[in-house]
Amino acid sequence: MFIERLTLKNFKSFGGTHELPFAPGFTAIVGPNGSGKSNILDGLRWVLGESGAARLRITRQSDLIFQGSAGLSEAAETDVTLDLNDGGAHGSLRRHLDASGGTLYVNGARMRIQDLTQFKQQWRLEGDRSAFIGQGEVGAAVLQKPFQRRLQLEELFGIDLYRKKRDGALDELKQSGDELLRLHTLMGELRARREEIAPDLQNARKAKDYQERLEDLRRVLYHYRRCSEETRLETLDRKHEETGSRLESAERWASLWKNALERLRAQGSEYARRRGELNDELEELTPRLDDALRREMALNAEKSESEFAARRASEERDRLEGQLKKEETLRSELAVQAGRLTQEASSLDVQIHDLEDRLSSRDAALEETRRKRQELLEREAGLLEEARQMDARAETLGLQSRERSAVLDDLRAKRDGMVSKMTESDEALEALEDALEQLEKKRGEAAARSQEMAIRAQSVRRSIAKGEAELDSLLQRAEAGLYPRPVQMVLSAVKLGRLKIETIPAVEGFSCDGSLAPCLEAYLGGRQYWLLVDTMAQARVGIDLLKERSGGRATFLPLERCRSPRPGKAPAGSGVLGWAIDLVAPDPRWLPAMEHLLGDLLVVKDYDTGARLAATARYPIVTVDGEVFSPSGTVSGGKNARSAGAITLRNMIDETEKRIAADKKAQAEIAKALEAAERAEAKAGEALEKQRAAASEQKSQTEALRRALREQTEELNALLQEDSNSAQRIDHCRAEAKKMRESASQARAEIDALPLSAGDDAESARLAELRTQSLLVGERLTAKKGELEKSVRAVSDLRRALSANTEESRRIVQKLAELAGRQEAVLKEKGEREAEKRAVQDQISELDKHNADAARRMERQLLRSQRAQTTFDSLTRDELMARNEIEKVRERLGSLIADNEEKYPYPADFVPGDESADKLENSCRYVERSLKDLGDVNMGALSEDQSLSERLEFLDGQLKDVQHGMDELRALIANTDKQAGTMFNGALVKIDRRFDELFQRLFGGGEAHLKAQEDMDLWEAGVEIVARPPGKKPLFLAQLSGGEQSLTALSLLFASMEVAKVPLAVLDEVDAALDEANLTRFAQMVADYSKNLQVIAMTHRRQTMEHAEVMYGVTMSEPGLSQIVSVKVDQWN
């Protein structure tokens, strides 16, 4: 057998999943100190059922789970799997641990840890046979005392089972001796009691004779009285039958009228139902009709708005068409005028050219005058042109100012609208920010709730983990020594289905308060381990099993042999708690056995109360502290140094399981509350994010409006400034034009003052006039062209506005057509709803008319039914009175029969005799007085005497059984001593021989031996080690040096493993203290042993690594995280 594979998942420092296939021979696991090598040994121990904190090097169970590192988060669970191989047969063992607890799986099936023993025996892994040698355990072997060394060898070779069997037999023998003494004492008490009740027994027999005579008289008196009552009952029955026939007739008439009335009421109910349906239908139609009316009104309003918009669009279109027509007429007139002026300017240019040609031939004398005249004329024309341009510029600026005023009005209106929107947006933003603050508060509250629930959940998880650790500890204690071995054997056989009976130990047949456990354990003693069965046959089946397996002796209590010895009412007084059977909660299945064991046990508070009651009591008494007062007069008490007993341990386990269950229930509730709180937090977070997004969007809109308003304000201010500047420029232009005209007038005066020659005055004047006209015509032409361009632009603008108006009109007409269709559908729906409403109202009116007729018929029918009911009620009262009289007679007769029939059966052919009832009553009173004259008679003496006789017979049988059992226990102890002595001595001889050989091999000579301590009991003699290294005298182990002690201890451990034929050995740095020379010999020895058994060694010594067939490296890749690296041995070497 060897370990084929070990899988670690989130175990201690091994985060993640790590799989280690092992060779059947030598596997080395290497790595520096602190890398986590030893955690692999802890994993092997844990998966094989180890739970002790010291052996696993932990402080709490959660330390087994990976705690996280810088690069890997903390794990919530751990899992270790062990795969075994034994010549083709495979086995699997997996252990799991999380916050809810631990689970063990064997070959895929779930199993309790306490049931793992059989599996470990099957694979030869029980006890320390697997030889797990951890850090420091070699030193511990050196420091062992001889007796501890003996116990370790016994456990290795299975001899500890004989020790446990012998100890159990000794305990049972002691308990049997106590039981034998108790039976002798109890039988003596019972015989004394029979002698004590002898006088009471004689009086009880005389009283019994009187009672039998009194019973005869009472029987005859009963028969007389019954006969009289039955005769009276027959007479009343006849009268009752007559009244009944009349009552049936009246009942038929009352029923007929009642049925007719019910039919009318049913019609009324049908009307009411139908009326309710119609009312519901009417109520359903009303909101639908109202909705149609609302939609009609809404459509009418929308249509009115659209028609108003259409009228406004039409009026605007007419206005635009009128303006367009005027502008086109004006444009045509301006074009004609511009054409005439062009022709006139051309004609003037021709005339001027002709005159200039004629005058050019004049002499130079006139040149200077002409030049000066020409300069003045040009100056005049220039000044007039500049004045005209200034006027035109002022006109243009005035037109731009008028247009700018319209733009300013529009901008002011837009700015006012933006200011209103800005106010609304600020208010909306303020409301959103208030809502955001409330949502943040709610989210904070939800987060606080979630955190509170998380803290509570963590606290409950810690409580559950602590409780489960306590439960594991209690279960380990229970498994180790709760029941004697024979009891465990029978229970295991029943659990595995090998014993077809139903049985439990007596201690499991009831539950009790923890304060009662010590006293019940003290009183029951070994009886708490009695096995409860139904029949003697089942007891025999269990005994046959123990005989077959030599499992020891166990006591069975069949339910068919149980008695209920409860004396009666518990004595009154302070300090008395009551009968034990009333203070515990017995399992109903085993109630007879519990009454048999605890029925006559009285529980009191203290010793004084028990001593006071024991003086007169004939039953056992026990105090809460465990002092037992026997009816025989003995008192037992004191306190054992041992740990809690079976009842206390069971109570502790039950309380721990209940506490864990309560914590798990609380954990589930807290988990639900936590989930709800987290959902609420998430919901609040989502709402908060949505609100934040809405607030952000609103804020963005507000900022956009603020920017737009700022831009509008800036544009408006710019236009206002431009308008102000334009007014100043207009005034400046007009002033400049006025100055230029005045300058032109001065130039004209200078021209007129120039002298003209006699021959050409007329032509010169004509030329000047023509030039002046040409300039004036040019100015007029330029002005007309400007007006024409302006008119063309106005026509273009009006046409665009007319096109937009046409499009708007088309859209409004389309909308009106759509509204007309929708209005028609709504009007149609309204008409349908009004028709449906009228139809329902007509049905309601018709129903009301029919209902009025039905009400009148119901009144008449009700009167008839009441008269019939009155007659029926009168007869019913008569019948009831008769029936009551009959019932009274029957009640008296029934009471008479109930009180006497069972005792004195009434004969069917009874005929009253001559004796009267009074005479019989007098005879009864006489016998009763005679019985009373006897005084207080203890009638219980009769049953007590019989019970004592039966009890003595039963105890005599028990006495023989106990004596026989004690003989068997003594034989078992002797046989166990013989077998264990033979096995231990034989194993010691083999180990001694092999120990000496290995010692010589490791030391290169010398000798070493094991020696049992002399002059001591077989079971108490320890094992001492005597070693003689080469060149030294024989020394005890404690006298050797540190290195010699280590080699000697290793020799002993390997010799023990070889002789015990262990399947594997796990060594955790056992070579750490060896020097180079000793290490080489040790490594070679391990390699030799690995040929016959599997060796797994954790080491960081090179010589040991060199002999490994498979080698794994363990490194600490980061603080808290171990990693396994596979190493190829051939390349490493």
Summary of the structure (lengths in Angstrom):
residues: 1133
radius of gyration: 62.4
end to end distance: 28.5
largest distance: 205.1
contacts: 3371
relative contact order: 0.14
helix: 71%
strand: 11%
